[in-house]
Amino acid sequence: MHKSASREAVTSLHDLSAVDLIAGFRAKQFSPSEVLEDLLAHIAVWEPHIKALYAFDPEGARAGAKASTERWHRSEPKGPLDGVPATIKENIATNGVPVPLGAATTKLVPAAADAPPAARLREAGALIFSKTTMPDYGMLSSGLSSFHPLTRNPWDLSKNPGGSSAGAAAAGAAGYGPLHLGTDIGGSVRLPACWCGLVALKPSLGRIPIDPPYVGRVAGPMTRVVDDAALMMSVLSRPDRRDGMSLPPNDINWKALDKPLRKLRIALMLDLGVGQALEKEVREVAVKAAKAFEAAGAVVTEVPGVLTREMLDGLDAFWRARSWDDFAKLAPAERAKALPYIYKWAEAGAQLTGLDVIRGFNATMAIRTAAAKLFADLDYLISPVSPVVNFAAELASPINDPAKPFEHICYTVPWNMAENPAVSINGGFSERGFPIGVQIVGRRFDDLGVLGMAKAFEGLRGPQRPWPSPPGKD
């Protein structure tokens, strides 16, 4: 249940979108301090159940909200997000806060400075009140971590929020304010967004400057509505010289989300021929989304997947070797503190030859080539995000087998390697009321177009269920 900033009885302040909060601040209907207090009270009820937060700082947030309230009182906001509550995934450095990377093996040293995405949010006036949890080294799509408590899904506490942006997704679904920042190297904002009912954009590589940069690694917004994701992009995409892989600054009008659908060439990708089997309820939601675009005038054609078994195994080999490089630098007693699943998975990297690893890395180039060929005659692609509706909270992944770690990321990981923008947006619900995401992928650099497609889909997908309530509040 959403309403405008007029506060007509139904929607709590913590449930308002960032766009509505800014409108309310400007109209002096409520203040950042009032919003924060409402939010903190809400978090106090939810957090014991979902464990989404790390380095939670309510007193620091109160001081920031007070300063923001005074700026709005003078009608002198600091920036486009002044006073809007936001969380940041814990692997994105914030000044003075250790970065454990979700792993008990990490030495806790306070970060010396804000990483680029955190710096942009802070400069824009966002009220960063907490970091959010992640699994060990971000190499799981799970809320399971050797450092953080188990993070659970607000829609069903027995289920996993996904990962590696686990806490960000759980916080978004639970209503911990409108803006959450995650990272994604194989599906890590889109998969948890899918399982938590959120909007999450994996932008084109380099669209959001990040530090440290890496092949396929991006930061991305996680929100409840597309307009808020676009608002975050207007801030996060500003330049930062620390990222040698960042794109040239581009004057994108992130508010220009109107997307004519007539005659757009859209592909529907369902059967990949690799990875975990696609569940019936997920397939039905993706097909329904494609039919909605077709009814609006788009031309939809079904296409096969771009990922092969050889590509997926290559990525697995490359990432195992990369992770073993991190473990190899630790003493055996330190290594033993990691999640057994992660350690067992990475340990196999020690047995790989140099040729194995380079062949694995070359899978990224093969994926880029296949994706470029696919998009030569396409405008957008629609697919599932995850092949499964959900999985148990205590598991490291849907299959939970370190010998088969990436069977569930076959819809998401190609677009990291190919650098295409891809958004997850809720497409419907399972028979039991659990959210099911749809992925919309665009050509490289068409981040605005992908958000425009997601915005159009918000109007096509039909009514959404109310967001989950804390246990005992239904």
N, C-alpha and C positions, 0 to 999 in steps of 0.2 A: 504494500500500500504506500504509494508515494504521492506527495502533494507539493505545491509550490511553497515558497518561503513565507507565505502568509500564516503558517502555523495554525491551520484550521483543525485542531483537535486530534488528528489521527497520527501524524508522523512525528516521532521524537526528533530532537535536534541531531542526535547522533546518526539518524537514518537519512538525513537530508544529503542531497548530492553536493559536490563542491560548487557547482554552478549556482545552486539555490542558496548555499551558505554565503557566497560572495554577494549575491543579490540582497540577502537579509542583512548582512553587515553594512552594505552601502545604504540601505533604507533605514538603518538603525532600528530594525525590528528585534534584534538580539545581538549579543556581543560574542567575540571569540571566547571570553572567559565563561559566559553562560554555556556555550556549546561544549567547551572542555569539561566543565563540571558534570554536565549531563553524560558526556562520553565516559568519564572516569567512573561514574556510578554504574554505568552499563557494563563496563569492562570488569568491574569488581564482581558482578554476578556471573559473567560468562567465563572468565579466565581460569578459574579452578577446574573447569571441565575440559577446556580445549588446549590450554598451554601454548598459546600462539606467540608469546612475547619474550624477548630477551632485552636486557638493559632498559627495562621500563623506567621512565623518569617523570613521574607525575609532578614533582615539585619544580623541576626545570621547565616542564610544559606550562605550569601555572604562571611562572614568571614571564614566559614568552607570550602567553595569552593575554596577560595584563598589559604588556607593552603593545601588543597588537590592538587590544581594545582601545587604548589611548590614541593610537594612530587613526583608527577608524572614527573615533570621536572627533578628531580634527579633520576628518575626510582626507587623510594623507596616507593611504595604504603603501606599504613597502614595495609590493609587487602583486602580480595577478593571483597569488595564492595566500595572501596575507591572512593569517589566523585560521587557515583550514587545516584540520588535523591530518597527519600523514605518518605512515610507518615506512621503514627502510629495512630490507633484508639484511641480515647481519654480515654477509660477505661484502657488502658495499661499505667501505670504511667511512666512519664518522669520527671527527676529531675527538681524541681522548678516550675512545671506547675500544677495548680489545676486539679482535676479529677472530673468533675461534673456528670459523668455517664448519661449524656443526660437529667438530671432532674433538674428543678428549685428548687427542695426541698433540694438539696445537698449544704452543706457549702463548700465554695471554699477555700481550704487549699492547698498551694503548696506541691506537692509530695516531699518526702525527698530523693528519689533515683529513678533511672531507674528500672522498673520491668525487669525480666530476658529477655524477647524478645527484649525490647528496648535496654538493655545493650549489647546484642549480636550484634544487627545492628550497634550500635555506635562503638563498638570495631572493627568491620569489616570495618569501614570507611564510612558507608552509610551517606549520607547528609540528615539528618532529618530536613525538612524545615517546617513541619506542623503536627498537629494532625488532625484527621478527625471526623466528627459528628456521633452521634448515638441517638436512641430514649431512652426514660426514662428507666433507669436500664437495657437496652439491652433486654427488654422483649417484643419487637415488631419487626416484620419483616417489618419495614417502615422507611421512612425518616422523620417522624413526631416526634417532641420533644417539651417538655415544656421549654427547655433551649436554644436549637439551633434554628436558622431559618429553615424553611422547606427545606429539601434537595430533589432535583429533579433529574430525570433520563436524562442523556445527549442524549439518543436515541430519547426521546420524553418528552419534559418538562412537559407535562400534566400527565405523568406517574410516578410511584413510583420507586425509585432505589432498594427498599427492605431494609432489615436490619437484624440484628441490625448494621452490618458493612456498614451503608448507605453511609456515606461520602467516605469511602475507595473505594466502588464500583463505585460511581459517579466519583471520581477522576481518577480511573483507566480507565474508559470508555472515559473520557474527555481528557486523555493524560497528566495528571499531573505527568509525569515521569513513570518509569516502575515498581516500587516496592511499594506495599501497604500491610500493616499488619492489619488483623482483628482478631476477636474472634468469637467462634461458640459454642453454648450450645444446639442448636436445629435446626440449619440450617443457622446461622448468617453470615458465609462467603459464603456458597454455594447458598443460595437463592438470595442475591443481585448480586452475580457473574452471576447467571442464567439470571437475568433480565437486567444485564448490559453487557453481552457478554464476561465475563472474565473467566480466569482459577482461581479456588480457591480450595486449599486442606484443608480439615479438617483432620489433622493427627490422628494417634492412640493416645489415651489419654496418656499423659506423654512424648510423643516424643519431644515436645517443652516445656521445663520448663516454668511455668507461676506462677504468684503470684498476687492475691490469687488463689490457686487451688480450684476446686470444681467438683462435680460429672458431668461428661460429658463435662466440659468446657475446650476448647483448644484455642490456638492462631494458626493462619494459614495464609499463603501467599496468596495474591490476585494480579494477574499479567495478562498481555495480552497473554503471551506464556508460555508453560510448562517449557522450559529451565530456565526461570527466576524464576519460582516457585521452581524448584530444586536447583537453586543457593541460593535462600533465605533459603531453608531447610538446606543446608550445614552449614549455619551460625546459624540459629535459634535452631537447634537440639543440640547444644553444651550444656554441663551440667551446672546446677546451683543448689546449695544445698538448696535454699529457697523453692523449690517445693518438698514436701514430697511424691508427687504422680508421680514424673518423672521417666521415664524408665532409666535403666542403660545405660551409654554412649555406643554408638555403632558406629563402624567405617564403616558407610555406604558410598559407593561411589555414591554420588548423581548425578554424570555425567553419570552413567551407565544406561541409559534409553532405550537402545535397547531391545525390547520385542518381541520374537518370538510368534506369535499368533496361530500357527498350533496346533490343538488338545487341546487348552485351553478349560476348561469347564466353560461356561458363562451362567448365568441366566438372563432372561429378566423379570422384575417385573413391571407390568402395572396396574392391577386392584387390589386395596388394600382391598376393602370391608369396608373401613372406610375413613372418611375425605371428603374433597371437591372433586367434580366430576372432572375427567380428561378431559380436553378440547381436541378436535379433533386434532388441530394443534400440541399440545404438544405430544400427543400419536404418531403422524406420525413421528416426529423428533426422538423419542426414538426407534421406530421400525426400522427406517432407519439406526440408529447407530448400532443396533443389527445385522441387515442384512449386514452391512459393515464388521463387525468382522467375521460374518459367511462366507462371501465371501473370507476373508483372511485366512480361515482354522480353525477357532474356532468352537466349538460345542455349539450351543445356544439352551436353553430350557426355555420355559416360566414357571414361578413359581408364586404362590400367595404371597400376602404380609405377613409380620411377625407381624404387628401391629393389635391389636384388639381394639374395642371400649372401653373395660374395661381398657386396658393399657393406651390409650390416655386420658381417663377421670381421671385415676389415676395420670398421670403426671401433668395434669391440677390442680388437688386438691393439690398435693405436692407443686407445684410452687406457687399457690395462697397463701398457708400457709407461705411459705418461704418469699414471697414478703410482706405479711401482717406483718410479724415480723419486717421488715424494716420500714413500715409505722407506726406501733404501737409505735415506739420509737420517733415519731415526734409529735409536738403539732398540734392540729387540723388546725390552720392557715397555718402551714407549709405543711401539707398533701394536703391542697386545691390548692397548687401551681402545683401539678402533673397534667399530662394529665388526663382529666376526664375518658377516656377509661381505662387507667392503674389503676386509683384509684378504679373505679367501679369493675374491674376484681379482684384486690387484696383484696378488702373489703370483698368479699365472703369468703376469707380464715378465717376470724374471726368466721364464723359459723361452721367451720369444727371441728369434734372431733379428739382426738388423734388417734383413730382407723382409721378414714378416712385418716389421713395424713400418717400413717404408711402403710396402704394399697396402698396409692398413691406411696409412695417411693418404695414399693415392686414391682411396675410395672417395675421399672428399671431392676430388677433381672429377671423378666419374659421375658423382651425384650432381655436381654443378652442370656438367655437360648434358645429362639427361633432363634436368629441370629446364635448362635454356631451350632445348629442343621442344619440350612440351609446351612452353609458354610462347613459342614462336607464333602460334595461331590462336592463342587464348588471351582473354582479358583477366579472368579470375578462375579459381578452382575452389570447389567445396568438397569437404571430406569430413569424416569423424575426426575427433581429436584423440580419443582413446578408444581402443577396440572393446573395452569392458565398461560396464556401468559403474562398478566400484570394487573395492577389495578391503580386506580387514585392516584395521588400524595398526595392528602389531606387526604387519608384514613389511619387508623391505621393498617389495615390488609385487605386482599382481601375481606373477608366477612364483616369486620368492626363491629363485634358484640362481646362485651366482654363476653357474655355467650357462644360463640363458638370461642375461641381464637386460637386454634391450628389445625383447619381443614386443613390448607394449608401446615403444616409441616410434614405430615405423610410419605412422601418419605425421609425426611432428619433426623428427630429426632431419629429414631431407632438406627442409627449408632453412635450417641453421647452416648446413654445409653449402647450400646454393645461394644463401644470403637474401632470400625473398622475404618480404614482410608477410606475416601470418597472424591472424587474430582468432582467438577462441571466444565464442559467445554462446550463452545458453540457448539451446534449440528446443528443449522440451524436457519432459520428465519421464522417469520409468513408471511402471505400474504402481510401485510403492512410493512414488513421490520424490525420487532422487534426481538431481539435475543431470542433464546429458548435454555436453557441449558440441557445437559445430565449429569447424575450422574453415576460415576463408583466407585464401592465399592469393597474393598478387605478384605482378612482375617486380623485379628488383627496383627499389627506390619509390615504388608506388604506395608508400605508407598511407598517404592521405586517401587514396582510392580504396584501400582495404578498410580503413575506418569508415569511409562513406558507405561501403557495402554493408558493414556491420550496423551502421546507423539505419540504413534502409531495412535491414532484417529485423531490427527492433520493432519496426512498424508492421512487419509481415508475419511475425512468428506467433502472434496471438497472446492471450493473457498469461501472465506469469504467476506462480504461486507466491504467497507471502514468504519473506525471508524467515529463517528459523528463529525460534525464541529460545531463551535459556531454559534449561531443565526446570520444571516446576512452574514455568510462566505461561504455558500454553493455555 
